[in-house]
Structure formats: C-alpha cells, structure tokens
Amino acid sequence: MGNSTPGSALIRSSAKTALAACLNASRARQALASWNRWRAGGRRILVLGYHRVVPDFAEAERSAIPGLLISTATLKAQLECAASAGFEPASLEDALEVMAGRRKARSDLLVVTFDDGYRDVAVHAAPLLASLGVPAICYLATGFIGTDRRFDHDRLYHLARLALARRLRPQGDSAALLAPVLAGQRSVSEALDDFLSCHPVSTVKGVLELLETALASAGDVTPKDGEPMSWDEVRRLAGLGFSLGAHTRSHAVLTLTSGATRADEIRGSKEDIERETGQRVRDFSYCNGWYSAGLIRELAAQGFRSAVTTEDLPNRLGGDPFLLRRKVIWENASLGPDGAFSAQLTRCQLDDVF
C-alpha cells in the first residue's frame, strides 16, 4: 500500500478521535475493556514498547525515525492515562508470575519496556519513571553500548533520506530500500522496516558501506543524534531499579541468522550485560519483533525465561512467556487531529478498542 495523503490521514485521525470521545462518554470503552479482561483470563497484562524519549518530538523527528520517538511530556501523559484506565505499573518479573498463575493481581498490569539502549532513555526517561514510581526493563543491543556508533537502522534511515535528497540512483542491494520510496509506494520508514525484515546483517552492512561511499562528499553520513548509552549509564539504570534484558549484540534479526552466529548474538548479549552490571539476564527482545519456534527453543536452552514481540495483541493468563505481545507506541499514537494530546484517544488505544 502506498503512502496516504495528508488529507486522508487528517480525516482518519478526526474520525478516530471523535469515535474515542463517544466511546468514553458512553462508557462503551469501559465495557469493551471488561470484555477484553474476561477474554484474557480475568486480568490484562499490557506491555508497552518504547525506543527513544526526547524533550522535543518536533525537533527530533526532523532527523530521526519518527516511529521510534516519544516526548517526555507524552510519555508521562500516556502512563497517567494507563493508570486512569485501571492499569497498575508492574515489573516484568511480577507480570510473568501473574501470567503463569503463580500469583494473583489486584488489577490489570502495565509493563514498560525500552529497546536498543539509547542514551536518551537514561537521560530523560529514567528520572521521569523514577518520579512516577514506574518500573521498566531496557533491552540492550550490547555491541553498541559504550561506543560512539549509531544503530544500523538509524544510519540506514539517515543515508536513505540523504540519498533521496541528492537524487542518488539506487545501485545493488540499495535498490530494495530506495526503489519503493522513489516509486511513491512506501515512506522511508516503511521501506526501511521492509528491508530489515528480509535482509541479513551482511546485506545491511553492505548497503551501509555502499551508501556511505556514494555519499561521502556530503560530509554528514553519520546521524548526529541517537547515541547509545555508556556502560556507566546502564549501571545507573540498574541502580534506579531498571531490569535489563538482552537484545542481541548487533541488533540482528535472528530469523535471518543461523548457526554459531545466532548463538553468539544471543549468548553474547546476555553475557555482556551480566559481566558489566552483575545483574542476571533472563529476558529477551526479538529484534524487529521477528521470531520462530527454533529461536524460542534456543532462548530457553540458553536460560531465558521470556521474550517480547512487537505483535499488538492481548496477553492471556497461561500464555507462552516467549511470546509476550507488546504495544509498540510512539508520539503520534496519542495525538488528535489538532496535534494535541488526547487522553480519550490514548485510553482507547491502551484498551485495544481499535
């Protein structure tokens, strides 16, 4: 499907916001939430997924992947909406105990997660969550932690936009990324998601090198923002009560990786965190959300107890802890057609009304 026009997007946003207002006013949202709670086995476990937390979304989206961004103000408002919708903040460990039936919960549970290990999570999100008393887990792609490198998806997004601005003709494997955008079929973000979902790390690295070489004269081939945490910052997060999870070393899509390389990505990420922090690592996040039955067996064999996907589906009591469904959410998920935060819309999003 191609990109929607601004007019059609505005119409959809207006209609959804109006519907959310009606559902809240009529208490239909609350009724649907009760129905969803019953279907989940008597308690809902909502897992929210975030990536980057920034002071100013409008400023950050000029150069970064918009879908990875949320402002501190919107994050705070979303967490407050979750509380008003009846969700109680919980650690992943507590949620897993409830999901397995080993303990009861007085209310629906909210688990907050962050992927990759961006520095702005330590700088902006951690103080906010601490002030609200909200626990969280951060899944780290450890090959980037403590370096000045940028994550491959951020580099590709930056280079793709630069290539399009300079009318660079796609060559080799870069055509798989750039051609759908040039044809008006996909946005840069959508084309990037498609590209990463079906190309192994070796191909990704090759396209990065190709584009950096072709754009060397531009002088700005590395994204300015989006730096990863240092290990000291990771340790400070752990000191604030954050749990830590593995997210591979190189942010590899493991369904496209096999053999010893895949085993090293999994084991290495776990060992890196345990060595640097002393915190035991038992939880995993699938890169780009992709998983397989074989990968689940490998995680279990390596001592993991859970893994999160990016499937926006309900979690059910008694469900598979290696298939934890997660609502990956960003700034615009909570904004009405006027660009302002909508609590009514957000509650409907969190309650799976849409």
C-alpha positions as CSV (number, residue, x, y, z in Angstrom):
1,M,0.0,0.0,0.0
2,G,1.3,3.5,-0.8
3,N,1.6,6.5,1.4
4,S,-1.6,8.2,2.5
5,T,-2.2,11.8,1.6
6,P,-2.2,14.4,4.4
7,G,-5.9,15.0,3.8
8,S,-6.9,11.3,4.2
9,A,-4.7,11.0,7.3
10,L,-6.4,14.0,8.8
11,I,-9.8,12.5,8.0
12,R,-8.9,9.2,9.7
13,S,-7.4,11.0,12.7
14,S,-10.5,13.2,13.1
15,A,-12.9,10.2,12.8
16,K,-10.9,8.1,15.3
17,T,-10.7,10.9,17.8
18,A,-14.5,11.6,17.5
19,L,-15.2,7.9,18.0
20,A,-12.9,7.8,21.0
21,A,-14.8,10.6,22.6
22,C,-18.1,8.9,22.0
23,L,-16.8,5.6,23.4
24,N,-15.5,7.2,26.5
25,A,-18.7,9.3,27.1
26,S,-21.0,6.3,26.6
27,R,-18.8,4.1,28.8
28,A,-18.6,1.7,25.8
29,R,-14.8,1.8,26.2
30,Q,-15.0,0.6,29.7
31,A,-17.4,-2.2,28.7
32,L,-15.0,-3.3,25.9
33,A,-12.2,-3.2,28.4
34,S,-14.1,-5.5,30.7
35,W,-14.8,-7.9,27.8
36,N,-11.1,-7.9,26.9
37,R,-10.2,-8.6,30.5
38,W,-12.5,-11.6,30.6
39,R,-11.1,-12.9,27.3
40,A,-7.5,-12.5,28.7
41,G,-8.4,-14.8,31.6
42,G,-9.5,-12.3,34.3
43,R,-6.5,-9.9,34.2
44,R,-4.9,-8.0,31.4
45,I,-1.2,-7.6,31.1
46,L,-0.4,-4.7,28.8
47,V,3.2,-4.4,27.7
48,L,4.2,-1.1,26.2
49,G,7.3,-0.8,24.0
50,Y,9.3,2.4,23.5
51,H,12.7,3.2,22.0
52,R,13.8,6.9,22.3
53,V,12.5,9.5,24.7
54,V,13.2,13.1,23.8
55,P,12.4,16.6,25.2
56,D,11.0,17.9,21.9
57,F,9.4,15.5,19.4
58,A,9.1,18.0,16.6
59,E,12.7,18.8,16.7
60,A,13.9,15.2,16.9
61,E,11.7,13.9,14.1
62,R,13.5,16.2,11.6
63,S,16.4,13.8,11.6
64,A,15.3,10.6,13.3
65,I,12.9,7.8,12.6
66,P,9.6,9.2,13.9
67,G,8.1,5.9,15.0
68,L,10.9,5.4,17.5
69,L,10.3,8.7,19.2
70,I,8.2,10.0,22.1
71,S,8.5,13.2,24.1
72,T,8.8,13.1,27.8
73,A,5.5,15.0,28.1
74,T,3.6,12.5,26.0
75,L,5.2,9.5,27.8
76,K,4.1,10.9,31.1
77,A,0.6,11.6,29.9
78,Q,0.4,8.0,28.4
79,L,1.4,6.5,31.7
80,E,-1.1,8.6,33.6
81,C,-3.8,7.5,31.1
82,A,-2.9,3.9,31.7
83,A,-3.3,4.4,35.4
84,S,-6.7,6.1,34.9
85,A,-7.7,3.2,32.7
86,G,-7.1,0.8,35.6
87,F,-3.6,-0.5,34.8
88,E,-1.1,-0.8,37.7
89,P,2.6,-0.5,36.9
90,A,4.5,-3.7,37.4
91,S,7.9,-5.2,36.8
92,L,8.2,-7.7,34.1
93,E,9.1,-10.3,36.7
94,D,5.8,-9.7,38.6
95,A,3.8,-9.8,35.4
96,L,5.3,-13.1,34.4
97,E,4.4,-14.5,37.8
98,V,0.8,-13.4,37.3
99,M,0.8,-14.7,33.7
100,A,2.0,-18.1,34.9
101,G,-0.7,-18.3,37.6
102,R,1.8,-18.2,40.5
103,R,0.4,-15.1,42.0
104,K,-2.8,-13.0,41.8
105,A,-3.0,-9.4,40.7
106,R,-5.5,-6.9,42.2
107,S,-5.8,-5.0,38.9
108,D,-4.6,-5.1,35.3
109,L,-0.9,-4.8,34.9
110,L,1.2,-2.4,32.9
111,V,4.8,-3.3,31.9
112,V,7.1,-0.6,30.4
113,T,9.9,-1.7,28.1
114,F,12.6,0.1,26.1
115,D,14.5,-1.4,23.2
116,D,18.1,-0.9,21.9
117,G,19.7,1.1,24.7
118,Y,19.5,4.8,23.5
119,R,21.2,7.3,25.8
120,D,18.1,9.5,26.0
121,V,16.3,6.7,27.9
122,A,18.9,7.1,30.6
123,V,18.8,10.9,30.5
124,H,15.1,11.6,30.0
125,A,13.0,8.5,30.7
126,A,14.7,7.2,33.8
127,P,14.2,10.3,36.0
128,L,10.6,10.5,34.9
129,L,9.8,6.9,35.6
130,A,11.5,7.1,39.0
131,S,9.4,10.1,39.9
132,L,6.2,8.2,39.0
133,G,7.3,5.0,40.7
134,V,7.0,3.1,37.4
135,P,9.4,0.1,36.9
136,A,10.8,-0.7,33.5
137,I,13.1,-3.0,31.6
138,C,15.6,-2.0,29.0
139,Y,16.7,-4.5,26.3
140,L,20.2,-3.8,25.2
141,A,21.9,-4.4,21.8
142,T,25.2,-4.7,23.6
143,G,27.6,-4.3,20.7
144,F,26.7,-0.6,20.6
145,I,26.7,0.1,24.4
146,G,29.8,2.1,25.4
147,T,30.6,3.2,21.9
148,D,30.0,6.3,19.7
149,R,28.4,4.2,17.0
150,R,24.9,4.6,15.8
151,F,22.4,1.8,15.4
152,D,22.2,0.4,11.8
153,H,18.6,1.3,11.4
154,D,19.3,4.9,12.2
155,R,22.2,5.0,9.9
156,L,20.2,3.5,7.0
157,Y,17.3,5.9,7.6
158,H,19.7,8.9,7.6
159,L,21.5,7.7,4.5
160,A,18.3,6.8,2.6
161,R,16.9,10.3,3.2
162,L,20.2,11.8,2.1
163,A,20.4,9.7,-1.0
164,L,16.8,10.7,-2.0
165,A,17.5,14.3,-1.3
166,R,20.6,14.1,-3.6
167,R,18.7,12.1,-6.2
168,L,21.2,9.2,-5.9
169,R,20.5,6.4,-8.3
170,P,19.9,3.1,-6.4
171,Q,22.6,0.5,-7.0
172,G,22.9,-3.1,-6.0
173,D,21.0,-4.1,-2.8
174,S,20.3,-0.4,-2.0
175,A,17.5,-0.6,-4.7
176,A,15.5,-2.8,-2.3
177,L,15.5,0.1,0.2
178,L,15.2,3.1,-2.1
179,A,13.2,2.0,-5.1
180,P,9.8,1.7,-3.2
181,V,10.2,5.2,-1.9
182,L,11.2,6.6,-5.3
183,A,8.1,4.9,-6.7
184,G,5.9,6.6,-4.1
185,Q,4.8,3.2,-2.7
186,R,6.4,3.4,0.8
187,S,7.7,6.1,3.1
188,V,11.3,5.9,4.1
189,S,10.3,4.4,7.5
190,E,8.1,1.8,5.9
191,A,10.7,0.8,3.3
192,L,13.3,0.5,6.0
193,D,11.1,-1.8,8.0
194,D,10.5,-4.0,5.0
195,F,14.2,-4.0,4.1
196,L,15.4,-5.0,7.6
197,S,12.8,-7.7,7.9
198,C,14.1,-9.7,4.9
199,H,17.8,-9.0,4.6
200,P,20.5,-10.5,6.8
201,V,23.1,-8.4,8.7
202,S,25.7,-9.0,5.9
203,T,23.4,-7.4,3.3
204,V,22.6,-4.5,5.7
205,K,26.3,-3.8,6.2
206,G,26.9,-3.9,2.5
207,V,24.2,-1.3,1.8
208,L,25.5,0.9,4.6
209,E,29.0,0.8,3.1
210,L,27.7,1.4,-0.5
211,L,25.6,4.4,0.5
212,E,28.3,5.9,2.7
213,T,30.8,5.6,-0.1
214,A,28.4,7.1,-2.6
215,L,27.5,10.0,-0.3
216,A,31.0,10.6,1.1
217,S,31.1,14.0,-0.4
218,A,28.0,15.0,1.6
219,G,30.1,15.2,4.7
220,D,27.3,14.2,7.1
221,V,26.8,10.4,6.5
222,T,26.6,9.7,10.3
223,P,23.4,10.6,12.2
224,K,24.0,13.4,14.7
225,D,21.7,12.1,17.4
226,G,20.7,8.7,18.6
227,E,23.8,7.8,20.5
228,P,23.8,4.6,22.7
229,M,24.3,4.5,26.5
230,S,27.6,4.0,28.1
231,W,28.0,1.1,30.5
232,D,28.1,3.5,33.4
233,E,24.7,4.8,32.4
234,V,23.4,1.2,32.1
235,R,24.7,0.6,35.6
236,R,23.0,3.7,36.9
237,L,19.7,2.5,35.3
238,A,20.1,-0.8,37.2
239,G,20.7,1.2,40.4
240,L,17.4,3.0,39.8
241,G,15.6,-0.3,39.7
242,F,15.5,-0.9,35.9
243,S,15.7,-4.5,34.8
244,L,18.0,-5.3,31.9
245,G,17.3,-7.7,29.0
246,A,19.2,-9.0,26.0
247,H,18.6,-7.7,22.5
248,T,21.5,-9.4,20.6
249,R,24.9,-7.8,20.2
250,S,24.5,-6.3,16.7
251,H,20.7,-5.8,16.6
252,A,20.5,-8.8,14.2
253,V,17.1,-10.1,13.0
254,L,17.7,-13.7,14.3
255,T,15.3,-15.4,12.0
256,L,17.7,-14.3,9.2
257,T,20.7,-15.6,11.2
258,S,21.7,-19.1,11.9
259,G,24.3,-21.4,13.5
260,A,27.1,-20.2,15.6
261,T,26.4,-16.5,14.7
262,R,22.9,-16.7,16.1
263,A,24.0,-18.4,19.2
264,D,26.7,-15.8,19.8
265,E,24.3,-13.0,19.3
266,I,22.1,-14.4,22.0
267,R,24.6,-15.6,24.5
268,G,27.0,-12.7,23.9
269,S,24.3,-10.1,24.7
270,K,23.4,-11.9,27.9
271,E,27.0,-12.3,29.0
272,D,27.9,-8.7,28.2
273,I,25.2,-7.3,30.5
274,E,25.9,-9.8,33.3
275,R,29.6,-9.1,33.2
276,E,29.2,-5.3,33.1
277,T,26.4,-4.9,35.7
278,G,26.3,-8.1,37.8
279,Q,22.5,-8.3,37.1
280,R,21.3,-11.7,36.0
281,V,19.7,-11.6,32.5
282,R,16.7,-13.8,31.8
283,D,14.6,-11.8,29.4
284,F,15.0,-11.1,25.7
285,S,13.5,-8.9,23.0
286,Y,13.3,-10.1,19.4
287,C,14.9,-7.6,17.0
288,N,12.2,-6.0,14.8
289,G,9.8,-8.4,16.5
290,W,10.7,-11.4,14.3
291,Y,10.8,-14.9,16.0
292,S,10.5,-18.6,15.2
293,A,9.8,-21.8,17.0
294,G,13.5,-22.7,16.7
295,L,14.6,-19.4,18.1
296,I,12.3,-19.8,21.1
297,R,13.8,-23.2,21.8
298,E,17.3,-21.7,21.6
299,L,16.4,-19.0,24.1
300,A,15.0,-21.5,26.5
301,A,18.1,-23.6,26.2
302,Q,20.3,-20.6,27.0
303,G,18.4,-19.9,30.2
304,F,16.0,-17.2,29.2
305,R,12.5,-17.2,30.8
306,S,10.7,-14.7,28.4
307,A,10.8,-12.8,25.2
308,V,8.8,-9.9,23.8
309,T,7.4,-9.5,20.3
310,T,6.1,-6.4,18.5
311,E,2.7,-8.0,17.9
312,D,-0.1,-5.7,19.1
313,L,-2.3,-8.4,20.6
314,P,-3.5,-9.2,24.1
315,N,-1.6,-11.3,26.5
316,R,-3.6,-14.1,28.1
317,L,-3.1,-15.7,31.5
318,G,-1.4,-19.0,31.0
319,G,0.2,-17.8,27.7
320,D,3.6,-18.5,26.4
321,P,6.2,-16.2,28.1
322,F,8.4,-16.4,25.0
323,L,5.5,-14.8,23.0
324,L,4.8,-11.7,25.1
325,R,2.7,-9.4,23.0
326,R,3.7,-5.8,23.1
327,K,2.1,-2.5,22.0
328,V,5.0,-0.5,20.5
329,I,3.8,3.0,20.9
330,W,5.1,6.5,19.8
331,E,4.3,10.1,19.9
332,N,1.5,10.3,17.3
333,A,-0.4,7.4,18.7
334,S,-1.8,9.8,21.3
335,L,-2.4,12.9,19.2
336,G,-5.7,14.1,17.9
337,P,-6.1,15.9,14.5
338,D,-5.2,19.2,16.1
339,G,-1.8,17.8,17.1
340,A,-2.6,18.0,20.8
341,F,-2.5,15.0,23.3
342,S,-5.9,13.2,23.5
343,A,-6.5,11.3,26.7
344,Q,-9.7,9.8,25.3
345,L,-7.9,8.5,22.2
346,T,-5.0,7.2,24.3
347,R,-7.3,5.2,26.7
348,C,-8.9,3.6,23.7
349,Q,-5.5,2.7,22.3
350,L,-4.4,1.2,25.6
351,D,-7.7,-0.7,26.0
352,D,-7.4,-2.2,22.5
353,V,-10.7,-0.6,21.4
354,F,-9.5,-0.1,17.9
